[in-house]
Amino acid sequence: MSRWLRETIASVYERALRSGIEEVPTHVAVIQDGNRRYARSEGAEKSDGHRQGAQTTEQVLEWSQELGIEELTLYAFSTENFERPADEQEALFDLIEGKLREFADADRVHENGVCIRALGEIDRLPERVQDAVEYAEEQTRGYDSFVLNIALAYGGRSELLSATQRILQRVDEGVMEPSEIDVETVQEQLYDRPVRAVDLIIRTGGDERTSNFLPWYANGNEAAVYFCTPYWPEFSKPEFLRSIRTYQHREQSWRQTRLSRALTLVEAFRETETEEAQRIVDGLEDVTESDERTGVSLPDEDAESA
């Protein structure tokens, strides 16, 4: 098959996928898995895989904006990544630092009003990466058309554990009572949190797990999850559109389920009301029959009292 024919078929397929999308998630979170495995499959260095993955990241940002998605969170560096070899970590830090500064200065970022924010234990990162985070956030702080969250030194369990410890400390200091702890209390103690709850999680690379990613905002919102086999550098726009279709079908299914449950509840309530009314009528009939047998009658309202 010629390259022209392959590209034509791919273009037609992409348009067909796009035409079937009627609603999009507000917030998409992505676990960018498979950079190192991609590099191995290509006989390249691990750092080459990460660089190829960074190009995919830029494309996903563009695709998200095209569809009208309002927030995108990328799992760039987890707390578990600190266990990787030092040379691999350094290469990742170099790449992250460079991309943060590149994004912060990119015309398309400023033209589209993209606000860049970092989530995680940023103070665990090298100072040069922390400086790049601060630079990117400062350069885009005033924007609100689109939010790009970069999860760095992030771990879901660590986030919830740290939040719990801070809340307990406030209770111990007498700042608040245990009875005052609510959802807002917990959210205030999380990392510099996403603006919106997560609607869809995408994971590439073939693994079917969410790896502790945004548990409060994804699991708590019962986010849809899309697992796919391509490594992150191979992730394509048709694959991205399929993930959006998965979200859409799930939402439609949820709506149908909720409607069905509501109708069942209404029907049950109506049957209960009918049964209760019938019991009342039966009770009145029993009283009337009893009165007739015993000769007891109710006094006439117009009768004079004895």
BAFI-3210 file (N, C-alpha, C; in Angstrom, 3 decimals, decimal comma, padded with zeros to 6 digits):
// residues 306
n [1|2|3|4|5|6|7|8|9|10|11|12|13|14|15|16|17|18|19|20|21|22|23|24|25|26|27|28|29|30|31|32|33|34|35|36|37|38|39|40|41|42|43|44|45|46|47|48|49|50|51|52|53|54|55|56|57|58|59|60|61|62|63|64|65|66|67|68|69|70|71|72|73|74|75|76|77|78|79|80|81|82|83|84|85|86|87|88|89|90|91|92|93|94|95|96|97|98|99|100|101|102|103|104|105|106|107|108|109|110|111|112|113|114|115|116|117|118|119|120|121|122|123|124|125|126|127|128|129|130|131|132|133|134|135|136|137|138|139|140|141|142|143|144|145|146|147|148|149|150|151|152|153|154|155|156|157|158|159|160|161|162|163|164|165|166|167|168|169|170|171|172|173|174|175|176|177|178|179|180|181|182|183|184|185|186|187|188|189|190|191|192|193|194|195|196|197|198|199|200|201|202|203|204|205|206|207|208|209|210|211|212|213|214|215|216|217|218|219|220|221|222|223|224|225|226|227|228|229|230|231|232|233|234|235|236|237|238|239|240|241|242|243|244|245|246|247|248|249|250|251|252|253|254|255|256|257|258|259|260|261|262|263|264|265|266|267|268|269|270|271|272|273|274|275|276|277|278|279|280|281|282|283|284|285|286|287|288|289|290|291|292|293|294|295|296|297|298|299|300|301|302|303|304|305|306]
n.u [000,850|000,571|002,172|000,638|-001,958|-002,280|-002,189|-004,436|-006,523|-006,197|-006,801|-009,505|-010,600|-010,019|-011,623|-014,110|-014,196|-014,099|-016,493|-018,333|-018,231|-019,928|-019,950|-017,502|-014,995|-014,409|-012,064|-009,115|-006,867|-003,589|-001,602|001,506|002,842|005,452|007,663|010,371|010,251|009,515|011,825|013,636|012,498|013,082|015,748|017,119|018,441|017,268|016,715|016,126|013,642|012,121|012,320|010,988|008,505|007,904|007,303|004,909|003,386|003,112|001,506|-000,842|-001,706|-002,418|-004,495|-006,339|-007,119|-008,263|-010,583|-012,000|-011,609|-011,018|-009,123|-006,026|-004,111|-000,899|000,996|004,042|006,321|006,687|006,592|007,734|009,545|011,888|013,380|014,674|017,699|020,384|021,469|019,449|017,405|018,535|018,598|015,875|015,144|016,498|015,093|012,460|012,864|013,692|011,414|009,426|010,275|010,287|007,556|006,551|007,408|006,354|004,593|002,068|001,073|000,613|-001,087|-003,327|-004,082|-003,077|-002,754|-000,149|000,541|002,074|001,892|002,468|005,248|007,114|009,367|011,131|012,442|015,276|016,960|017,116|014,975|012,858|013,076|012,399|009,752|008,641|009,086|007,521|004,942|004,688|004,844|002,478|000,408|-001,829|-003,691|-006,719|-008,074|-007,376|-006,148|-003,095|-001,833|001,103|002,169|004,527|007,003|004,971|002,577|-000,238|-001,039|000,821|000,048|-002,544|-001,852|-000,138|-001,950|-003,739|-002,079|-001,525|-004,063|-004,598|-002,654|-003,623|-005,919|-004,753|-003,476|-005,582|-006,842|-008,983|-011,970|-012,519|-015,081|-015,492|-014,221|-014,459|-015,282|-014,241|-012,234|-010,341|-009,660|-008,454|-006,031|-004,650|-002,214|-001,262|-004,029|-005,914|-008,116|-010,576|-012,678|-011,552|-012,491|-011,793|-009,341|-006,413|-004,325|-001,352|000,711|-000,074|-000,441|-002,977|-003,854|-004,209|-002,260|-002,173|-002,909|-004,077|-006,143|-008,166|-009,489|-010,078|-010,923|-012,804|-014,574|-015,491|-014,217|-014,022|-012,003|-009,412|-007,556|-004,766|-002,694|-000,494|002,811|003,724|005,157|004,098|001,457|-001,506|-003,596|-006,108|-006,270|-006,502|-008,963|-010,582|-010,461|-011,906|-014,377|-014,911|-015,282|-017,567|-019,493|-019,620|-020,655|-023,169|-024,211|-024,239|-026,111|-028,422|-028,617|-028,996|-031,430|-033,059|-032,954|-034,166|-036,739|-037,541|-037,569|-039,588|-041,759|-041,830|-042,421|-044,915|-046,382|-046,231|-047,635|-050,143|-050,746|-050,820|-052,943|-054,981|-054,989|-055,909|-058,500|-059,547|-059,426|-061,281|-063,586|-063,724|-064,209|-066,729|-068,323|-068,069|-069,344|-071,917|-072,604|-072,551|-074,344|-073,535|-073,364|-072,222|-072,557|-075,022|-074,101|-075,872|-077,509|-078,986|-077,242|-077,460]
n.v [-001,194|002,180|005,155|007,477|006,426|005,184|007,424|008,795|007,021|007,031|009,690|009,848|008,043|009,342|011,643|010,425|009,414|011,813|013,011|011,577|012,460|014,080|015,216|016,348|015,591|017,678|017,780|016,122|013,582|012,295|009,412|009,038|006,548|004,247|005,317|004,485|001,781|002,097|003,286|001,160|-000,674|000,550|000,487|002,581|005,177|005,591|008,236|009,252|008,144|009,509|012,092|011,828|011,258|013,707|015,240|014,090|014,884|017,644|017,551|016,375|018,373|020,321|018,909|018,654|021,290|021,858|020,310|021,490|020,868|021,746|021,455|019,867|017,294|016,079|013,258|013,538|012,977|010,718|010,007|007,541|007,511|008,536|006,420|005,504|005,053|007,386|008,761|008,548|009,930|012,505|013,093|013,166|015,320|017,384|017,428|018,026|020,520|022,033|021,835|023,047|025,706|026,215|025,907|027,981|030,209|029,970|031,100|030,071|029,190|031,535|032,858|031,224|031,399|029,688|028,341|027,342|024,927|023,328|020,172|018,431|017,230|019,543|020,630|018,548|018,262|018,979|022,146|023,645|022,692|023,396|026,165|026,444|025,609|027,626|029,786|029,120|029,039|031,666|033,125|032,468|032,901|034,605|033,605|031,891|030,405|027,843|025,120|023,711|021,160|019,967|017,075|016,563|014,845|013,477|011,647|009,775|008,502|009,601|012,256|012,232|011,241|013,258|015,377|014,448|014,373|017,104|018,074|016,735|017,907|020,524|020,040|019,078|021,375|022,848|024,463|023,674|021,657|018,083|017,486|019,456|018,837|018,438|017,850|020,091|020,845|018,786|019,072|021,576|021,000|019,454|018,996|021,823|022,014|020,475|022,419|021,449|018,508|015,262|013,900|011,987|009,491|008,668|006,029|005,015|002,439|-000,133|-001,161|-001,768|000,022|002,674|003,766|005,297|007,869|011,047|010,375|011,552|013,362|011,936|009,162|009,817|011,185|009,253|008,805|008,150|005,620|005,027|002,619|001,877|000,219|001,365|002,736|005,765|007,643|006,778|007,354|008,346|010,713|009,538|007,534|009,116|010,342|008,092|007,580|009,734|009,128|006,861|008,000|009,507|007,521|006,231|008,252|008,568|006,049|006,156|008,184|006,961|004,864|006,258|007,503|005,282|004,249|006,351|006,306|003,792|004,227|006,171|004,661|002,692|004,277|005,222|002,839|002,158|004,297|003,807|001,304|002,029|003,834|002,061|000,439|002,241|002,748|000,159|-000,077|001,831|000,704|-001,574|-000,451|000,689|-001,557|-002,801|-000,949|-001,110|-003,684|-003,537|-001,570|000,964|004,415|007,397|010,642|012,957|015,965|018,075|017,460|018,066|018,379|016,080]
n.w [000,000|-000,867|000,447|000,151|-000,099|002,377|004,065|003,170|003,820|006,593|007,133|006,365|008,188|010,582|010,326|010,367|012,969|014,376|013,602|015,000|017,567|020,006|022,495|024,787|027,271|030,133|031,616|031,047|031,945|031,605|031,531|030,612|029,324|028,416|027,105|027,476|026,716|024,095|023,082|023,409|021,632|019,285|019,238|020,384|022,612|026,014|026,642|024,148|023,682|025,587|024,586|022,147|023,180|024,352|022,138|021,356|023,516|023,070|020,797|021,783|023,474|021,577|020,222|022,243|022,713|020,252|020,360|022,359|024,997|028,376|030,367|030,952|032,269|032,778|033,495|034,308|035,893|038,384|041,964|042,273|040,237|041,204|041,936|039,757|037,741|038,330|036,112|034,200|035,482|035,515|032,790|032,287|033,928|032,642|030,236|031,098|032,312|030,065|028,376|029,910|030,006|027,292|026,625|028,192|026,836|024,338|021,481|020,771|023,189|024,614|022,862|022,952|025,551|027,651|030,823|032,797|035,232|038,040|039,677|042,662|044,707|044,523|045,686|045,948|043,624|041,437|041,794|039,442|037,949|039,591|039,359|036,672|036,754|038,334|036,624|034,339|035,465|036,352|033,969|032,724|034,431|034,440|032,654|031,604|029,754|029,056|030,939|031,784|033,496|034,984|036,297|038,631|040,433|041,672|043,580|044,250|046,701|048,451|048,315|049,506|052,014|053,024|053,099|055,024|057,280|057,630|058,216|060,629|062,177|062,371|063,835|066,186|067,027|067,805|066,029|064,521|064,852|064,952|063,981|062,156|059,854|056,428|052,935|051,590|053,369|053,103|050,374|050,364|051,504|049,732|047,038|044,942|043,506|040,725|038,611|037,945|038,414|037,348|034,250|032,382|032,136|030,435|029,515|028,101|026,515|027,287|029,914|032,322|034,561|036,954|038,504|040,961|040,260|040,640|042,645|044,274|042,614|040,325|040,819|042,746|041,204|039,601|037,099|033,577|032,031|029,744|028,295|026,273|023,812|022,279|022,654|024,396|022,635|020,222|020,249|018,717|016,898|016,028|018,018|020,266|019,732|019,847|022,548|023,534|022,460|023,956|026,488|025,909|025,282|027,730|029,362|028,192|028,726|031,518|031,919|030,899|032,709|035,122|034,533|034,207|036,803|038,163|037,070|037,930|040,666|040,864|039,944|041,918|044,101|043,348|043,294|045,969|047,125|046,005|047,112|049,806|049,818|049,131|051,383|053,265|052,307|052,496|055,246|056,067|055,045|056,593|059,104|058,701|058,184|060,640|062,314|061,364|062,146|064,922|065,509|065,929|065,302|063,708|065,170|064,014|062,480|062,616|064,654|067,892|070,955|073,677]
ca.u [000,000|001,397|002,079|-000,495|-003,201|-002,353|-002,522|-005,817|-007,390|-006,083|-007,513|-010,941|-010,948|-009,976|-012,818|-015,260|-014,175|-014,420|-017,900|-019,159|-018,056|-020,917|-019,620|-016,120|-014,740|-013,855|-010,708|-008,495|-005,575|-002,882|-000,420|002,318|003,662|006,028|008,773|011,590|010,024|009,562|013,235|014,240|012,000|013,704|017,194|017,620|018,670|016,054|016,466|015,488|012,235|011,487|012,221|009,894|007,276|007,636|006,650|003,519|002,732|002,737|000,389|-002,050|-002,131|-003,116|-005,742|-007,276|-007,645|-009,121|-011,860|-012,700|-011,291|-010,604|-008,017|-005,243|-003,089|000,059|001,807|005,383|007,352|006,060|007,505|008,457|010,621|013,128|014,121|015,376|019,127|020,640|021,683|018,148|016,710|019,112|018,138|014,465|015,087|016,910|013,993|011,344|013,245|013,679|010,057|008,684|010,680|009,834|006,115|006,282|007,753|005,765|003,532|000,755|000,622|000,093|-002,216|-004,474|-004,379|-002,814|-002,189|000,670|000,647|002,744|001,296|003,356|006,226|008,069|010,602|012,019|013,088|016,479|016,654|016,919|013,615|011,974|013,131|011,645|008,347|008,255|009,089|006,354|003,724|004,634|004,612|001,124|-000,487|-003,053|-004,547|-007,726|-008,802|-007,019|-005,231|-002,188|-001,183|002,203|002,359|005,958|007,224|003,593|002,096|-001,571|-001,073|001,595|-000,760|-003,597|-001,211|000,317|-003,138|-004,242|-001,165|-001,702|-005,354|-004,428|-001,869|-004,522|-006,775|-003,912|-003,180|-006,819|-007,326|-010,283|-012,498|-012,710|-016,407|-015,488|-013,543|-015,363|-014,639|-013,460|-011,056|-009,361|-009,207|-007,568|-004,741|-004,007|-001,268|-001,902|-004,915|-006,553|-009,248|-011,813|-012,602|-011,117|-013,558|-011,241|-007,921|-005,860|-003,011|-000,750|001,737|-000,594|-000,784|-004,344|-003,908|-004,140|-001,013|-002,273|-002,939|-005,188|-007,243|-009,262|-010,221|-010,494|-011,743|-013,931|-015,520|-015,799|-013,773|-013,864|-010,594|-009,125|-006,244|-004,430|-001,400|000,656|003,672|003,387|005,612|003,314|000,059|-001,953|-004,849|-007,245|-006,334|-007,015|-010,385|-011,257|-010,590|-013,007|-015,604|-015,137|-015,870|-018,920|-020,372|-019,800|-021,575|-024,510|-024,652|-024,544|-027,377|-029,496|-028,728|-029,604|-032,831|-033,748|-033,098|-035,156|-038,068|-037,848|-037,893|-040,906|-042,742|-041,937|-043,109|-046,319|-047,005|-046,351|-048,729|-051,383|-050,993|-051,181|-054,303|-055,896|-055,097|-056,770|-059,873|-059,960|-059,618|-062,550|-064,665|-063,810|-064,839|-068,148|-068,984|-068,102|-070,363|-073,224|-072,889|-072,721|-075,378|-072,924|-073,362|-071,637|-073,590|-075,324|-073,549|-076,949|-078,329|-078,729|-076,602|-078,425]
ca.v [000,000|003,377|006,106|008,376|005,720|005,015|008,727|009,105|006,183|007,522|010,963|009,553|007,401|010,382|012,471|009,621|009,411|013,160|013,324|010,879|013,047|015,123|015,849|016,075|015,799|018,978|017,595|014,859|013,320|011,319|008,711|008,904|005,366|003,507|005,999|003,667|000,585|002,529|003,466|-000,171|-001,298|001,256|000,384|003,921|005,462|005,919|009,677|009,494|007,819|010,612|013,251|011,544|011,393|015,132|015,733|013,640|015,739|018,891|017,273|016,152|019,707|020,928|018,176|018,972|022,635|021,774|019,703|022,287|020,419|022,940|021,194|018,681|016,997|015,112|012,609|013,649|012,389|010,251|009,847|006,290|007,746|008,848|005,172|005,199|005,401|008,830|009,361|008,658|011,038|013,770|013,326|013,561|016,674|018,302|017,517|018,731|021,934|022,664|021,929|024,045|027,042|026,341|026,148|029,292|031,261|029,660|032,018|029,394|029,126|032,857|033,171|030,414|031,625|028,461|028,517|026,181|024,732|022,092|019,474|017,442|017,658|020,256|020,898|017,389|018,323|019,826|023,581|024,177|022,338|024,262|027,503|026,376|025,556|028,974|030,645|028,781|029,452|033,135|033,632|032,139|032,955|035,367|032,987|030,955|029,751|026,422|024,829|022,592|020,738|019,027|016,357|016,335|014,294|013,300|010,324|009,941|008,128|010,606|013,461|012,051|011,096|014,585|016,171|013,942|014,808|018,541|018,258|016,283|018,925|021,639|019,597|019,003|022,742|023,478|025,387|023,201|020,482|016,960|017,549|020,491|018,322|018,077|017,706|021,295|020,804|017,898|019,655|022,701|020,501|018,716|019,783|022,894|021,050|020,799|023,329|020,686|017,067|014,555|013,176|010,889|009,157|007,901|005,441|004,331|001,463|-001,472|-001,496|-001,373|000,512|004,136|004,127|006,332|009,176|011,934|009,566|012,360|014,046|010,996|008,105|010,441|011,633|008,084|009,154|007,099|005,270|004,465|001,989|001,514|-000,464|002,106|003,478|007,184|008,308|006,315|007,726|009,105|011,451|008,619|006,894|010,139|010,492|006,905|007,748|010,672|008,378|006,004|008,869|009,880|006,353|005,983|009,266|008,237|004,881|006,605|008,925|005,988|004,134|007,155|007,685|004,028|004,168|007,345|005,808|002,678|004,813|006,799|003,588|002,069|005,232|005,252|001,600|002,250|005,218|003,135|000,286|002,707|004,350|000,932|000,007|003,209|002,479|-001,099|000,186|002,545|-000,243|-002,452|000,307|000,845|-002,847|-003,047|-000,068|-001,607|-004,885|-003,197|-000,560|002,248|005,376|008,702|011,648|013,923|017,262|019,029|017,015|018,788|017,569|015,649]
ca.w [000,000|-000,984|001,566|-000,112|000,180|003,830|004,656|002,797|004,650|007,968|007,208|006,313|009,461|011,616|010,169|010,791|014,431|014,863|013,346|015,980|018,894|020,262|023,763|025,179|028,703|030,506|032,136|030,666|032,576|030,778|032,035|029,400|029,596|027,294|026,434|027,505|025,912|022,696|022,730|023,263|020,408|018,165|019,374|020,709|024,016|026,762|026,531|022,850|023,865|026,318|023,685|021,220|023,956|024,553|020,922|021,447|024,520|022,407|019,896|022,585|023,912|020,441|019,972|023,331|022,471|019,070|020,729|023,360|026,358|029,121|031,292|030,623|033,269|032,259|034,525|033,728|036,755|039,617|043,098|042,043|039,271|041,916|042,096|038,514|037,768|038,403|034,786|033,548|036,134|035,056|031,420|032,398|034,494|031,573|029,274|031,740|032,445|028,753|027,847|030,689|029,539|025,906|026,671|028,794|025,874|023,032|021,048|020,785|024,577|024,979|021,973|023,360|026,964|028,409|032,168|033,150|036,681|038,427|040,804|043,247|045,703|043,673|046,423|045,840|042,321|041,397|041,833|038,088|037,540|040,382|038,748|035,417|037,154|038,759|035,434|033,504|036,159|036,394|032,620|032,243|035,589|034,210|031,640|032,118|028,656|029,075|032,037|031,570|034,736|034,831|037,557|038,830|041,778|042,126|043,983|044,820|048,114|049,186|048,375|050,504|053,322|053,457|053,417|056,304|058,345|057,858|058,885|062,007|062,873|062,666|064,935|067,381|067,465|068,241|064,997|064,073|065,522|064,021|063,374|061,121|058,667|055,342|051,632|051,325|054,224|052,475|049,111|050,650|051,947|048,661|046,256|044,167|042,872|039,444|038,706|037,758|038,611|036,145|033,557|031,584|032,265|029,318|029,781|026,956|026,866|027,502|031,301|032,674|035,948|036,989|039,185|042,001|039,608|040,983|043,202|044,812|041,552|039,278|041,408|043,412|040,177|038,779|035,752|032,582|031,832|028,427|028,195|024,904|023,712|021,744|023,571|024,327|021,401|019,078|020,466|017,543|017,032|016,050|019,331|021,175|019,445|020,369|024,002|023,749|022,173|025,121|027,515|025,489|025,429|029,154|029,867|027,709|029,484|032,877|031,886|030,749|033,976|036,112|034,159|034,521|038,260|038,586|036,695|038,838|041,965|040,746|039,841|043,236|044,971|042,935|043,748|047,428|047,404|045,647|048,129|051,053|049,648|049,170|052,772|053,954|051,871|053,113|056,663|056,233|054,799|057,758|060,183|058,370|058,400|062,088|062,883|060,999|062,933|066,343|065,646|066,283|064,202|064,028|065,419|062,967|062,842|062,889|065,800|069,129|071,985|074,697]
c.u [000,888|001,197|000,886|-001,808|-003,370|-002,778|-003,958|-006,797|-007,387|-006,863|-009,024|-011,403|-010,985|-011,213|-014,069|-015,338|-014,619|-015,890|-018,816|-019,057|-019,010|-020,658|-018,221|-015,963|-014,186|-012,393|-010,215|-007,136|-004,894|-001,680|000,406|003,306|004,229|007,180|010,025|011,437|010,025|011,009|013,921|013,799|012,633|015,225|017,853|017,862|017,338|015,704|015,806|013,987|011,491|011,336|011,104|008,546|006,895|006,956|005,172|002,740|002,264|001,543|-000,919|-002,593|-002,921|-004,456|-006,790|-007,923|-008,580|-010,521|-012,645|-012,544|-010,685|-009,407|-007,360|-004,174|-002,213|000,922|003,238|006,458|006,702|007,081|008,312|009,614|011,940|013,976|014,874|016,856|019,345|020,791|020,371|017,335|017,218|018,660|016,677|014,337|015,490|015,760|012,828|011,637|013,149|012,274|009,221|009,023|010,233|008,344|005,823|006,533|007,078|004,619|002,161|000,188|-000,024|-001,111|-003,487|-004,791|-004,192|-002,144|-001,450|000,817|001,328|002,063|002,307|004,293|007,386|009,399|011,570|012,803|014,354|016,107|016,388|015,522|012,597|011,932|012,316|010,146|007,852|008,155|007,826|005,057|003,585|004,291|003,169|000,059|-001,825|-004,026|-005,556|-008,525|-008,569|-005,999|-004,418|-001,472|-000,079|002,443|003,829|006,200|005,866|003,327|000,771|-001,650|-000,314|000,792|-001,820|-003,005|-000,765|-000,861|-003,696|-003,382|-001,345|-003,028|-005,252|-003,626|-002,735|-005,460|-005,987|-003,605|-004,424|-007,391|-008,716|-010,672|-012,654|-014,047|-016,485|-014,838|-014,581|-014,581|-013,748|-012,175|-009,960|-008,792|-008,235|-006,163|-004,027|-002,983|-002,025|-002,793|-005,428|-007,745|-010,560|-011,590|-012,245|-012,282|-013,046|-009,756|-007,522|-004,520|-002,546|000,172|001,241|-000,953|-002,174|-004,435|-003,712|-003,000|-001,145|-002,360|-004,220|-006,373|-008,427|-010,126|-010,667|-011,401|-012,981|-014,997|-015,958|-015,454|-013,751|-012,367|-010,437|-007,693|-005,983|-002,997|-000,253|001,488|003,397|003,911|004,799|001,848|-000,386|-003,254|-006,066|-007,395|-006,905|-008,525|-011,175|-011,438|-011,743|-014,344|-015,938|-015,783|-017,321|-019,894|-020,639|-020,785|-023,009|-025,077|-025,039|-025,875|-028,564|-029,732|-029,422|-031,081|-033,632|-033,979|-034,159|-036,570|-038,501|-038,273|-039,284|-042,002|-042,943|-042,708|-044,604|-047,044|-047,213|-047,515|-050,078|-051,751|-051,441|-052,605|-055,325|-056,083|-056,013|-058,238|-060,396|-060,233|-060,936|-063,732|-064,852|-064,518|-066,337|-068,909|-069,108|-069,188|-071,760|-073,597|-073,208|-073,791|-074,840|-072,967|-072,756|-072,739|-073,763|-074,822|-074,655|-077,791|-077,956|-078,095|-077,614|-078,321]
c.v [001,247|004,299|007,031|007,711|005,533|006,320|009,116|008,321|006,683|008,818|010,756|008,955|008,426|011,272|011,728|009,571|010,758|013,483|012,651|011,437|014,223|015,852|015,436|016,266|017,184|018,853|016,190|014,752|012,170|010,743|008,331|007,749|004,778|004,189|005,121|002,407|000,914|002,671|002,118|-000,832|-000,685|001,153|001,707|004,051|005,818|007,389|010,030|009,195|008,927|011,849|013,058|011,693|012,840|015,736|015,315|014,514|017,049|018,686|017,090|017,474|020,396|020,248|018,513|020,333|022,638|021,269|020,519|021,779|021,603|022,722|019,868|018,497|015,869|014,575|012,538|012,953|012,013|010,169|008,559|006,476|008,136|007,593|004,777|005,592|006,913|009,458|009,511|009,788|012,381|014,107|013,777|014,985|017,706|018,531|018,314|020,212|022,657|022,858|022,953|025,454|027,279|026,643|027,561|030,434|031,076|030,611|031,360|029,291|030,449|033,244|032,440|030,526|030,408|028,798|027,236|026,108|023,402|021,504|018,475|018,038|018,345|020,495|019,713|017,389|019,183|021,302|024,148|023,858|023,180|025,672|027,530|026,327|026,949|029,916|030,394|029,241|030,975|033,710|033,440|032,293|033,632|034,740|032,029|030,263|028,246|026,218|023,584|022,295|019,735|018,377|015,959|015,896|014,076|011,841|010,488|009,610|009,140|011,888|013,360|011,921|012,449|015,460|015,754|014,418|016,288|018,826|017,859|017,292|020,124|021,295|019,587|020,387|023,483|024,463|024,977|021,957|019,345|017,005|018,567|020,008|017,892|017,981|018,907|021,321|019,964|018,528|020,810|022,244|019,661|019,600|020,912|022,219|021,482|021,723|022,542|019,209|016,397|013,756|011,937|010,733|008,303|007,325|004,689|003,221|000,088|-001,855|-000,955|-001,073|002,019|004,665|005,306|007,741|009,926|011,175|010,381|012,917|013,130|009,913|008,692|010,915|010,481|008,355|007,931|006,850|004,602|003,933|001,631|000,980|000,374|002,749|004,964|007,871|007,919|006,741|008,687|009,837|010,540|007,907|007,868|010,313|009,281|006,999|008,695|009,987|007,456|006,796|009,175|008,721|006,061|006,982|008,975|007,043|005,259|007,340|007,970|005,211|004,985|007,368|006,439|003,891|005,142|006,877|004,655|003,195|005,450|005,735|002,923|002,966|005,257|004,000|001,616|003,140|004,560|002,087|000,915|003,243|003,215|000,423|000,933|002,966|001,202|-000,917|000,879|001,605|-001,179|-001,760|000,437|-000,444|-003,156|-002,212|-000,600|-002,826|-004,554|-002,143|000,790|003,149|006,673|009,702|012,573|015,284|018,253|018,639|017,803|017,856|017,256|016,510]
c.w [000,000|000,217|001,390|000,258|001,687|004,498|004,349|003,664|006,094|008,140|007,219|007,641|010,588|011,536|010,628|012,311|014,976|014,682|014,369|017,386|019,062|021,572|024,179|026,686|028,952|030,902|031,787|031,361|031,843|031,518|030,810|029,566|028,304|026,585|026,363|026,657|024,420|022,235|022,523|021,955|019,158|018,198|019,702|022,203|024,704|026,627|025,205|022,929|024,575|025,433|022,661|021,932|024,184|023,324|020,900|022,423|023,885|021,481|020,670|023,115|022,798|020,176|021,028|023,110|021,269|019,434|021,744|024,778|027,107|030,033|030,936|031,691|032,764|033,391|034,003|034,559|038,079|040,743|042,944|041,078|039,933|042,135|040,828|038,621|037,675|037,025|034,021|034,160|035,621|033,645|031,419|032,917|033,448|030,593|029,848|031,863|031,106|028,205|028,614|030,208|028,103|025,852|027,167|027,811|024,516|022,695|021,153|022,196|024,975|024,116|022,408|024,845|027,837|029,744|032,548|034,667|036,952|039,657|041,350|044,284|044,983|044,380|046,409|044,536|042,385|041,283|040,444|037,567|038,310|039,796|037,457|035,695|037,517|037,560|034,587|034,155|036,159|035,024|032,152|033,325|035,281|033,228|032,270|031,006|028,647|030,188|031,704|032,883|034,421|036,192|037,677|040,268|042,446|042,481|044,690|046,296|048,970|049,360|049,466|051,907|053,865|053,858|054,772|057,464|058,657|058,572|060,356|062,828|063,254|063,815|066,234|067,934|067,927|067,242|064,511|064,861|064,504|063,296|062,233|059,823|057,630|054,042|051,333|052,139|053,594|051,209|049,331|051,022|050,875|047,960|045,550|043,140|041,498|039,659|038,695|038,088|037,289|035,556|032,837|031,876|031,065|029,766|028,542|027,455|027,236|028,918|031,639|034,164|035,934|037,860|040,143|041,444|039,942|041,594|043,684|043,689|040,423|039,835|042,075|042,440|039,274|037,319|034,848|032,394|030,473|028,413|026,737|024,839|023,141|022,844|023,376|023,061|020,169|019,167|019,371|017,804|016,951|017,395|020,361|020,983|019,938|021,879|024,335|023,476|023,348|026,247|027,167|025,680|026,890|029,744|029,441|028,465|030,903|032,919|031,772|032,037|035,030|035,817|034,507|036,016|038,759|038,274|037,591|040,201|041,946|040,717|041,202|044,199|044,654|043,413|045,255|047,817|047,120|046,697|049,443|050,970|049,727|050,598|053,567|053,612|052,506|054,596|056,929|056,021|055,990|058,915|059,953|058,623|059,887|062,750|062,592|061,843|064,392|066,568|066,043|065,084|064,667|064,239|064,226|063,389|063,198|064,106|067,047|070,155|073,057|075,927]
res [m|s|r|w|l|r|e|t|i|a|s|v|y|e|r|a|l|r|s|g|i|e|e|v|p|t|h|v|a|v|i|q|d|g|n|r|r|y|a|r|s|e|g|a|e|k|s|d|g|h|r|q|g|a|q|t|t|e|q|v|l|e|w|s|q|e|l|g|i|e|e|l|t|l|y|a|f|s|t|e|n|f|e|r|p|a|d|e|q|e|a|l|f|d|l|i|e|g|k|l|r|e|f|a|d|a|d|r|v|h|e|n|g|v|c|i|r|a|l|g|e|i|d|r|l|p|e|r|v|q|d|a|v|e|y|a|e|e|q|t|r|g|y|d|s|f|v|l|n|i|a|l|a|y|g|g|r|s|e|l|l|s|a|t|q|r|i|l|q|r|v|d|e|g|v|m|e|p|s|e|i|d|v|e|t|v|q|e|q|l|y|d|r|p|v|r|a|v|d|l|i|i|r|t|g|g|d|e|r|t|s|n|f|l|p|w|y|a|n|g|n|e|a|a|v|y|f|c|t|p|y|w|p|e|f|s|k|p|e|f|l|r|s|i|r|t|y|q|h|r|e|q|s|w|r|q|t|r|l|s|r|a|l|t|l|v|e|a|f|r|e|t|e|t|e|e|a|q|r|i|v|d|g|l|e|d|v|t|e|s|d|e|r|t|g|v|s|l|p|d|e|d|a|e|s|a]
***
